[in-house]
Amino acid sequence: PGLAFFYGGMVSKANVVNTMLSVFYITGIAILLWVFCGYELSFGGDLGGVIGRIRGVFLNGVNLGHILENGLPTGVYVLFQMMFAIITPALFVGAVVGRMHFKFLTWFIVCWSLLVYYPLVHMVWGPDGLLGRLGVLDFAGGTVIHINAGVTALVLSAFLGRRRVVRSTPYNRPWVLLGTAILWIGWYGFNAGSALGVNHAAITAALTTSVAAASALVGWMVLDVYRTGKPTLIGVCTGALCGLVGITPAAGYVTCAGAAAIGLLATLTSYCFVQFVKPRLGVDDTLDAFGCHGVSGIVGSILTGVFASKDVAPTIARGGLLYGGGLHLLVIQILGTLLTVVLVAGVVAIITVLLRRMVPMRVGRREEQIGLDIGEHGETAD
């Protein structure tokens, strides 16, 4: 609901229903896929460090009462990880609103979950995953969620092409604030919850999440005032989101000072991308899903290699560049980030090329002109 209000408030009046429905119905698809085979492909055994083994569909091969090494029953961990499987595909919806066929989006989410999301989860968070064994740190989903969704958004935008009708007036700015507030609250579930217990790591993650979002929010507002002379509601909300994204991979590993720096650098980088780089790319990412999630996710993942501290997280192998670890962790984080970008971009491009031969990807000119609320659903927001 938070993401639905956030995106729904930013789009034009003609595409509100389509946008909010596209975000919300993913809940149903993602839950069914997750229990059918997603959890097993993500965490069930190992095949070459890339994907898990399926022992039974609909969790039939999973002992939900088994206590894992982290002390949680398997069923609890299944539910917790289901949250990420639901929200991640919803994030890239913001890049394609107003011009993608609902049918194509549905089939794309199914293919993307099987071929991109579950393998990436296994590689980063699985006990034998390739990126995890490499030493990549991702506390709560910088690579798995935000870089993944952001790069997917960019590739889909490139294949879709630019909008024929550009409607720049947001439908409801208060909805954007409401959505941001709900997302921020939910982010404590993401980040603090990834400590998998009520412990020091959870407290650290909750604090650093708050600090990064605050510094990014203020940073974006200052940039707006500097460039335009006025602070904006959507700008402040976007800045807060960038801070939340940026701190996600580092939340349990950094100090509050490190979190403030990550928030500021994430919002500065995303702001510069959205304002100066995106117009030159010619890729029409409608609601800046890549500009916020992709760019801030990349910044946060790399900066984990700068600000991670063994004093904060004694379980990590070594600290970041500024905390006595030298270049080792920074190099690993850069390598893990690059591998994630290349893997996601390549597989998403292949899925898109093959799928659009069977299912129309873009709506017709008339549907786009009247808006997808009427064209695809026969409903309006009013």
HELIX and SHEET records of a PDB file:
HELIX    1   1 GLY A    2  MET A   10  1                                   9    
HELIX    2   2 LYS A   13  ASN A   15  5                                   3    
HELIX    3   3 VAL A   16  PHE A   24  1                                   9    
HELIX    4   4 ILE A   26  LEU A   33  1                                   8    
HELIX    5   5 TRP A   34  GLY A   38  3                                   5    
HELIX    6   6 TYR A   39  PHE A   43  1                                   5    
HELIX    7   7 VAL A   57  LEU A   59  5                                   3    
HELIX    8   8 THR A   74  LEU A   91  1                                  18    
HELIX    9   9 PHE A   92  ALA A   95  5                                   4    
HELIX   10  10 PHE A  102  TRP A  112  1                                  11    
HELIX   11  11 SER A  113  TYR A  117  3                                   5    
HELIX   12  12 TYR A  118  TRP A  125  1                                   8    
HELIX   13  13 LEU A  130  LEU A  134  1                                   5    
HELIX   14  14 GLY A  142  ILE A  147  3                                   6    
HELIX   15  15 ASN A  148  LEU A  160  1                                  13    
HELIX   16  16 ARG A  173  ASN A  191  1                                  19    
HELIX   17  17 GLY A  193  ALA A  195  5                                   3    
HELIX   18  18 HIS A  200  THR A  228  1                                  29    
HELIX   19  19 LEU A  233  ILE A  247  1                                  15    
HELIX   20  20 THR A  248  ALA A  250  5                                   3    
HELIX   21  21 CYS A  256  CYS A  272  1                                  17    
HELIX   22  22 PHE A  273  VAL A  277  3                                   5    
HELIX   23  23 LYS A  278  LEU A  281  1                                   4    
HELIX   24  24 ALA A  289  ALA A  289  1                                   1    
HELIX   25  25 PHE A  290  GLY A  294  3                                   5    
HELIX   26  26 VAL A  295  PHE A  307  1                                  13    
HELIX   27  27 LEU A  321  TYR A  323  5                                   3    
HELIX   28  28 HIS A  328  LEU A  355  1                                  28    
HELIX   29  29 ARG A  365  ILE A  370  1                                   6    
HELIX   30  30 LEU A  372  LEU A  372  1                                   1    
HELIX   31  31 ASP A  373  HIS A  377  3                                   5    
END                                                                             
